[in-house]
Amino acid sequence: MGAFGKLKISILAATMTTLVGCATVADVAGYNTAALNSSAAKSYSQVVSKASSQGTVDRTSSTAIRVNRIFNRLKPHADRANTTGIPFDWQLTVIRSPELNAWAMPGGKMAVYTGIVEKLNLTDAEIAAIIGHEMTHALEEHSKKDAGQKILTGLALQLGGSALQAKTGLSADSIGLLSDLGIDKPFSRSQESEADAGGLRLMAQAGYNPAAAISVWKKMEAVQGRSNAVVTLMSTHPNSQQRIDKIQALLPEVTPIYQAAAKAN
């Protein structure tokens, strides 16, 4: 394809994004919130079943108990923050693995790997920062918006339903797509900023000091270069001083929320 053809495709995709938005495109294509959440739930069940068959689902260790306690403390606040119009059936699975990782699928299906808690020696507030961040990715429907962007790209390349499905790989039971969107795919800088901001608010509302969001990302950054650490989360959640600066700038807004919640508890 020539440069002019590529330019026309880019302009078409950008124009459609401006006119209707990626999330709306996903809705029109049949990947509305309810459908995507249902597909994610099926894929999540298979992920958990596979982990269970491998003996890596952790329900009894002190790490698993801590993670689930913190998750349950954040969950009511996440429910109140849900503006999608579809209630989430929040679920979290702790997976015994050396990876420093955590993720959320559409509809609130989540996993936290024991490696991230144990290797970084995370405090409860730092765990809350990670869980709140991932919850916000789901609440903001970042996976759905990314699916919409994929659809726009497919439409720009070749219009037509069957061609679109072939181009994007979108289908109701596509585990590969949901894995890409929910687990392995890097989010954009703006989505990461949204997740940071929403996560700060959730953890503050639950009575966890939002300043811990800074320390957890610093810990992740420090361990990234070590050869004996598998820092999966860093590959999908790029870190930078700019990001930490943005979190720092939000602290005056969310710290009073944390202080009020801590006093109430």
KEKE-3310 file (N, C-alpha, C; in steps of 0.2 Angstrom, whole numbers, plus 5000, padded with zeros to 4 digits):
npx = (5004:5003:5010:5000:4988:4989:4988:4975:4968:4972:4966:4953:4950:4953:4944:4932:4933:4932:4919:4910:4916:4926:4921:4907:4907:4911:4899:4890:4895:4891:4898:4894:4892:4886:4888:4902:4906:4900:4907:4920:4918:4916:4929:4937:4933:4938:4952:4954:4950:4960:4971:4968:4968:4981:4986:4988:4980:4977:4970:4971:4983:4992:4995:4985:4973:4975:4975:4962:4954:4957:4953:4939:4936:4937:4928:4914:4915:4919:4908:4899:4905:4903:4897:4893:4880:4878:4878:4893:4899:4910:4925:4939:4954:4968:4983:4996:5012:5028:5028:5027:5013:4996:4979:4964:4949:4935:4920:4924:4932:4946:4963:4977:4994:5004:5017:5019:5015:5023:5036:5039:5036:5023:5013:4997:4990:4997:4994:4981:4982:4986:4975:4964:4968:4968:4954:4948:4952:4943:4931:4931:4930:4941:4945:4935:4934:4947:4944:4934:4943:4950:4940:4937:4949:4949:4937:4942:4951:4944:4928:4913:4905:4910:4923:4927:4927:4937:4948:4949:4948:4937:4925:4911:4916:4929:4943:4957:4956:4951:4960:4971:4965:4962:4973:4986:4988:4995:4989:4984:4992:4983:4973:4980:4982:4969:4966:4975:4970:4957:4959:4966:4956:4947:4954:4957:4943:4941:4948:4962:4979:4982:4994:5002:5001:5012:5023:5022:5023:5036:5043:5040:5047:5060:5063:5062:5074:5080:5087:5081:5068:5051:5043:5029:5018:5024:5026:5014:5009:5016:5029:5034:5043:5035:5023:5022:5023:5011:5002:5006:5002:4988:4986:4983:4969:4963:4968:4961:4949:4953:4957:4945:4938:4947:4945:4932:4932)
npy = (4994:5011:5027:5037:5029:5024:5035:5040:5030:5032:5044:5042:5033:5041:5051:5044:5040:5052:5056:5046:5039:5026:5017:5018:5013:5000:4995:4996:4986:4975:4972:4977:4983:4973:4961:4960:4959:4947:4938:4940:4934:4920:4917:4920:4911:4899:4903:4902:4889:4882:4887:4881:4868:4866:4868:4881:4890:4900:4900:4900:4904:4916:4927:4926:4928:4941:4948:4946:4951:4965:4967:4965:4975:4986:4984:4988:5002:5002:4997:5008:5017:5013:5017:5011:5006:4992:4981:4974:4958:4956:4947:4940:4931:4924:4920:4908:4912:4917:4929:4946:4953:4958:4959:4965:4960:4964:4968:4966:4954:4948:4946:4943:4940:4930:4933:4947:4953:4946:4947:4960:4964:4970:4983:4983:4995:4997:4986:4988:4999:4994:4985:4994:5002:4992:4989:5001:5001:4992:4998:5009:5004:5001:4991:4989:5001:4999:4988:4995:5003:4994:4989:5001:5002:4990:4993:5004:4998:4988:4987:4979:4965:4951:4953:4962:4955:4945:4953:4959:4949:4948:4940:4932:4923:4924:4920:4923:4937:4943:4939:4947:4960:4961:4956:4955:4967:4982:4997:5014:5030:5039:5031:5024:5035:5038:5026:5027:5038:5035:5023:5029:5036:5026:5018:5027:5030:5018:5019:5017:5024:5035:5039:5028:5023:5029:5023:5010:5009:5014:5004:4994:4999:4999:4985:4981:4979:4968:4952:4940:4943:4942:4954:4956:4965:4977:4978:4979:4990:5004:5013:5029:5044:5054:5049:5046:5059:5064:5057:5061:5074:5073:5069:5079:5081:5068:5064:5070:5062:5050:5052:5055:5043:5034:5039:5037:5023)
npz = (5000:4996:5002:5001:5001:5014:5021:5019:5025:5038:5040:5038:5049:5060:5058:5060:5073:5079:5076:5082:5092:5100:5109:5106:5093:5096:5102:5092:5084:5090:5102:5114:5132:5140:5132:5130:5143:5146:5138:5143:5155:5152:5146:5157:5166:5160:5161:5175:5178:5171:5178:5191:5188:5186:5199:5204:5209:5222:5238:5251:5257:5267:5259:5249:5257:5262:5250:5245:5256:5255:5242:5244:5252:5244:5234:5236:5234:5221:5215:5217:5209:5196:5181:5169:5167:5168:5180:5189:5191:5201:5203:5210:5208:5216:5210:5211:5208:5201:5194:5193:5193:5188:5183:5175:5168:5156:5165:5177:5181:5189:5192:5204:5205:5216:5216:5214:5226:5236:5232:5231:5243:5248:5256:5264:5259:5247:5240:5238:5230:5218:5215:5215:5204:5193:5194:5190:5176:5171:5175:5168:5155:5146:5139:5130:5123:5117:5109:5100:5094:5086:5078:5071:5064:5056:5048:5041:5033:5026:5022:5028:5036:5037:5033:5042:5054:5051:5050:5063:5072:5080:5090:5098:5108:5109:5115:5113:5110:5121:5130:5125:5126:5140:5148:5142:5134:5131:5139:5133:5136:5141:5146:5156:5164:5168:5175:5185:5192:5195:5203:5214:5220:5223:5232:5242:5246:5252:5263:5262:5262:5249:5245:5244:5231:5224:5230:5227:5213:5212:5218:5209:5198:5202:5203:5191:5182:5187:5185:5190:5191:5186:5178:5173:5174:5172:5158:5153:5159:5157:5166:5172:5177:5175:5176:5190:5195:5191:5198:5211:5210:5211:5224:5234:5232:5234:5246:5258:5256:5260:5273:5279:5277:5284:5297:5299:5300)
capx = (5000:5007:5009:4993:4983:4989:4986:4968:4965:4973:4961:4946:4949:4953:4937:4926:4934:4930:4912:4906:4920:4928:4916:4901:4909:4911:4892:4887:4897:4888:4902:4891:4895:4884:4891:4909:4907:4898:4912:4925:4916:4918:4936:4940:4932:4943:4958:4954:4950:4967:4976:4966:4971:4989:4987:4991:4975:4979:4964:4973:4989:4991:4995:4978:4969:4976:4973:4955:4951:4958:4948:4932:4935:4937:4922:4908:4916:4919:4901:4896:4909:4901:4893:4892:4873:4878:4881:4898:4900:4917:4928:4946:4958:4975:4987:5003:5016:5033:5027:5024:5007:4989:4975:4957:4945:4929:4915:4927:4935:4952:4968:4983:4999:5007:5024:5019:5014:5028:5043:5039:5034:5018:5009:4990:4989:5000:4990:4975:4983:4986:4968:4960:4970:4965:4947:4947:4952:4937:4925:4931:4929:4946:4946:4929:4937:4952:4940:4932:4948:4952:4935:4939:4955:4946:4933:4946:4955:4940:4921:4910:4905:4915:4930:4929:4928:4943:4953:4950:4947:4932:4920:4909:4919:4936:4948:4963:4955:4950:4967:4974:4963:4962:4979:4993:4989:4997:4984:4987:4994:4977:4970:4984:4981:4962:4966:4979:4966:4951:4962:4968:4950:4944:4958:4955:4937:4941:4952:4969:4982:4983:5001:5005:5002:5018:5028:5021:5026:5043:5045:5040:5052:5067:5064:5062:5080:5083:5086:5077:5061:5047:5039:5024:5014:5028:5026:5008:5008:5023:5030:5039:5043:5029:5017:5022:5022:5004:4999:5008:4998:4981:4986:4979:4962:4961:4970:4955:4944:4956:4957:4938:4937:4950:4942:4925:4933)
capy = (5000:5017:5032:5040:5025:5023:5042:5040:5025:5035:5050:5039:5030:5046:5054:5040:5040:5059:5056:5041:5036:5019:5013:5017:5008:4993:4994:4995:4980:4970:4972:4981:4981:4966:4956:4959:4956:4940:4934:4940:4929:4914:4917:4920:4904:4895:4904:4900:4882:4880:4888:4876:4861:4866:4869:4887:4895:4901:4902:4899:4907:4923:4932:4926:4930:4948:4951:4945:4955:4971:4967:4965:4982:4991:4982:4992:5008:5001:4996:5014:5020:5010:5021:5008:5004:4985:4979:4970:4952:4956:4941:4940:4925:4924:4914:4907:4913:4922:4935:4952:4954:4959:4961:4965:4959:4967:4966:4965:4948:4950:4941:4945:4935:4931:4936:4955:4954:4944:4949:4968:4965:4976:4984:4983:5001:4996:4981:4992:5004:4989:4982:5000:5003:4987:4990:5007:4999:4988:5002:5014:5000:5003:4985:4990:5006:4997:4984:4999:5005:4988:4989:5006:5000:4985:4996:5008:4994:4984:4987:4972:4961:4945:4955:4965:4949:4942:4958:4961:4943:4949:4935:4933:4918:4924:4920:4927:4944:4945:4939:4953:4966:4961:4953:4956:4972:4989:5003:5020:5034:5042:5026:5023:5041:5037:5021:5029:5043:5031:5019:5033:5038:5020:5016:5032:5029:5012:5020:5016:5030:5035:5040:5021:5022:5031:5019:5003:5010:5015:4997:4990:5001:4997:4978:4979:4977:4962:4946:4935:4945:4943:4960:4956:4971:4983:4978:4982:4997:5007:5018:5034:5049:5059:5046:5047:5066:5065:5054:5066:5080:5071:5068:5084:5080:5062:5063:5071:5057:5044:5054:5055:5036:5031:5042:5033:5016)
capz = (5000:4995:5007:5000:5004:5021:5024:5018:5030:5045:5041:5039:5056:5065:5058:5063:5080:5082:5076:5086:5098:5100:5113:5102:5088:5099:5104:5086:5081:5094:5107:5120:5138:5142:5128:5131:5150:5146:5134:5147:5161:5150:5146:5164:5169:5157:5164:5182:5177:5169:5184:5196:5186:5187:5206:5205:5212:5229:5242:5258:5260:5270:5254:5246:5262:5262:5244:5245:5261:5252:5236:5246:5255:5238:5230:5237:5231:5214:5213:5216:5203:5190:5177:5163:5166:5169:5187:5188:5195:5203:5205:5210:5209:5217:5207:5214:5202:5203:5190:5196:5188:5190:5178:5175:5162:5156:5169:5184:5182:5190:5195:5207:5206:5222:5216:5215:5233:5240:5230:5232:5251:5247:5261:5262:5255:5240:5236:5236:5224:5212:5214:5213:5197:5188:5194:5186:5169:5170:5176:5162:5149:5142:5134:5125:5119:5112:5104:5096:5089:5082:5073:5066:5059:5051:5044:5037:5029:5022:5025:5027:5042:5037:5032:5048:5059:5049:5051:5070:5076:5085:5090:5105:5112:5107:5121:5112:5110:5128:5133:5123:5129:5147:5151:5139:5130:5135:5138:5131:5142:5144:5149:5162:5169:5171:5179:5191:5195:5198:5208:5219:5223:5226:5238:5247:5249:5256:5269:5261:5260:5242:5243:5243:5224:5222:5232:5223:5206:5213:5219:5202:5193:5205:5202:5184:5179:5190:5180:5193:5192:5180:5179:5168:5174:5169:5151:5151:5163:5157:5171:5171:5182:5173:5179:5197:5196:5190:5205:5216:5209:5213:5231:5238:5230:5237:5253:5262:5256:5264:5280:5281:5277:5290:5303:5300:5301)
cpx = (5004:5005:5002:4988:4983:4987:4978:4965:4966:4968:4954:4945:4949:4946:4932:4927:4931:4922:4908:4910:4921:4923:4910:4902:4908:4903:4889:4888:4895:4893:4900:4894:4893:4887:4898:4910:4905:4904:4918:4924:4918:4925:4939:4939:4937:4950:4959:4954:4957:4972:4974:4968:4978:4991:4990:4986:4976:4973:4966:4979:4988:4991:4988:4973:4969:4973:4965:4951:4951:4953:4941:4930:4934:4930:4916:4909:4917:4912:4898:4899:4907:4896:4891:4884:4873:4881:4887:4898:4907:4919:4936:4949:4965:4978:4994:5007:5022:5032:5024:5019:5000:4985:4968:4954:4938:4924:4918:4930:4943:4957:4974:4988:5003:5014:5024:5019:5020:5035:5044:5037:5029:5015:5002:4988:4992:4997:4984:4976:4983:4979:4964:4962:4967:4957:4945:4947:4946:4931:4925:4931:4934:4947:4940:4931:4942:4949:4937:4937:4950:4947:4936:4944:4953:4942:4937:4949:4950:4933:4918:4911:4910:4922:4932:4931:4935:4949:4954:4950:4942:4926:4918:4913:4927:4941:4954:4962:4954:4956:4971:4972:4963:4968:4985:4994:4990:4991:4988:4989:4988:4973:4973:4983:4974:4962:4970:4974:4960:4954:4964:4961:4947:4948:4957:4949:4937:4945:4960:4973:4984:4991:5005:5005:5009:5024:5028:5024:5034:5046:5046:5046:5059:5068:5064:5068:5083:5082:5082:5070:5057:5042:5034:5020:5018:5027:5019:5005:5014:5023:5035:5038:5037:5023:5016:5021:5014:5000:5000:5003:4991:4981:4982:4971:4959:4963:4965:4950:4947:4956:4950:4936:4940:4947:4935:4926:4936)
cpy = (5006:5022:5035:5036:5024:5030:5042:5035:5028:5041:5047:5036:5036:5050:5050:5040:5047:5059:5052:5039:5029:5015:5012:5013:5001:4991:4992:4989:4974:4968:4977:4979:4974:4960:4955:4957:4949:4935:4934:4935:4922:4912:4916:4914:4899:4896:4901:4892:4879:4881:4883:4869:4860:4867:4875:4892:4894:4904:4903:4902:4914:4928:4932:4929:4938:4951:4951:4950:4963:4972:4968:4972:4987:4990:4986:4999:5008:5000:5003:5018:5018:5014:5017:5006:4996:4984:4974:4964:4952:4949:4942:4933:4926:4918:4914:4907:4918:4928:4940:4955:4955:4961:4961:4964:4963:4964:4964:4958:4949:4944:4945:4939:4936:4934:4944:4957:4952:4946:4957:4969:4971:4976:4983:4989:5000:4991:4984:4997:5000:4987:4988:5002:4999:4988:4995:5005:4996:4993:5007:5011:5001:4997:4986:4995:5004:4992:4989:5002:5000:4988:4995:5005:4995:4988:5001:5004:4990:4984:4980:4968:4955:4948:4958:4960:4946:4947:4959:4955:4944:4944:4935:4928:4918:4925:4924:4934:4946:4944:4945:4959:4966:4959:4956:4963:4979:4994:5009:5024:5037:5037:5024:5029:5040:5032:5023:5034:5039:5027:5023:5034:5032:5018:5021:5032:5023:5013:5018:5022:5030:5036:5033:5020:5024:5026:5012:5004:5011:5008:4993:4992:4999:4990:4976:4976:4971:4956:4940:4937:4945:4948:4961:4963:4977:4984:4980:4988:5001:5013:5023:5039:5053:5056:5047:5054:5067:5063:5059:5072:5079:5070:5073:5083:5074:5061:5064:5066:5051:5046:5053:5047:5033:5033:5038:5026:5015)
cpz = (5000:5001:5007:5003:5011:5025:5024:5024:5037:5046:5042:5046:5061:5064:5061:5070:5083:5082:5081:5092:5098:5104:5110:5097:5090:5100:5097:5083:5085:5100:5113:5126:5140:5138:5129:5138:5150:5143:5139:5153:5158:5149:5153:5167:5167:5160:5171:5182:5176:5175:5190:5194:5187:5195:5208:5208:5219:5233:5249:5261:5263:5265:5251:5251:5262:5256:5243:5250:5258:5246:5239:5249:5250:5234:5230:5233:5223:5211:5212:5211:5197:5186:5170:5162:5167:5175:5185:5193:5197:5205:5205:5212:5210:5214:5209:5208:5204:5199:5195:5192:5192:5184:5179:5168:5162:5161:5176:5186:5183:5193:5198:5208:5213:5222:5217:5222:5237:5238:5231:5240:5251:5254:5259:5257:5247:5236:5234:5230:5218:5210:5211:5205:5192:5188:5190:5178:5167:5170:5170:5155:5144:5137:5128:5120:5114:5107:5098:5091:5084:5076:5068:5061:5054:5046:5039:5031:5024:5025:5024:5034:5042:5037:5039:5054:5058:5051:5059:5074:5081:5085:5097:5110:5111:5113:5119:5112:5117:5132:5131:5126:5137:5151:5148:5135:5133:5133:5136:5137:5145:5148:5156:5167:5172:5176:5186:5195:5199:5203:5214:5223:5226:5232:5244:5250:5253:5262:5268:5259:5253:5240:5242:5235:5221:5224:5229:5216:5207:5214:5213:5198:5196:5203:5195:5180:5182:5186:5183:5194:5186:5181:5174:5168:5171:5162:5149:5154:5163:5163:5169:5177:5181:5176:5186:5199:5195:5196:5210:5216:5211:5220:5235:5237:5234:5244:5258:5262:5260:5271:5283:5282:5283:5296:5305:5302:5308)
residu = (MET:GLY:ALA:PHE:GLY:LYS:LEU:LYS:ILE:SER:ILE:LEU:ALA:ALA:THR:MET:THR:THR:LEU:VAL:GLY:CYS:ALA:THR:VAL:ALA:ASP:VAL:ALA:GLY:TYR:ASN:THR:ALA:ALA:LEU:ASN:SER:SER:ALA:ALA:LYS:SER:TYR:SER:GLN:VAL:VAL:SER:LYS:ALA:SER:SER:GLN:GLY:THR:VAL:ASP:ARG:THR:SER:SER:THR:ALA:ILE:ARG:VAL:ASN:ARG:ILE:PHE:ASN:ARG:LEU:LYS:PRO:HIS:ALA:ASP:ARG:ALA:ASN:THR:THR:GLY:ILE:PRO:PHE:ASP:TRP:GLN:LEU:THR:VAL:ILE:ARG:SER:PRO:GLU:LEU:ASN:ALA:TRP:ALA:MET:PRO:GLY:GLY:LYS:MET:ALA:VAL:TYR:THR:GLY:ILE:VAL:GLU:LYS:LEU:ASN:LEU:THR:ASP:ALA:GLU:ILE:ALA:ALA:ILE:ILE:GLY:HIS:GLU:MET:THR:HIS:ALA:LEU:GLU:GLU:HIS:SER:LYS:LYS:ASP:ALA:GLY:GLN:LYS:ILE:LEU:THR:GLY:LEU:ALA:LEU:GLN:LEU:GLY:GLY:SER:ALA:LEU:GLN:ALA:LYS:THR:GLY:LEU:SER:ALA:ASP:SER:ILE:GLY:LEU:LEU:SER:ASP:LEU:GLY:ILE:ASP:LYS:PRO:PHE:SER:ARG:SER:GLN:GLU:SER:GLU:ALA:ASP:ALA:GLY:GLY:LEU:ARG:LEU:MET:ALA:GLN:ALA:GLY:TYR:ASN:PRO:ALA:ALA:ALA:ILE:SER:VAL:TRP:LYS:LYS:MET:GLU:ALA:VAL:GLN:GLY:ARG:SER:ASN:ALA:VAL:VAL:THR:LEU:MET:SER:THR:HIS:PRO:ASN:SER:GLN:GLN:ARG:ILE:ASP:LYS:ILE:GLN:ALA:LEU:LEU:PRO:GLU:VAL:THR:PRO:ILE:TYR:GLN:ALA:ALA:ALA:LYS:ALA:ASN)
# end
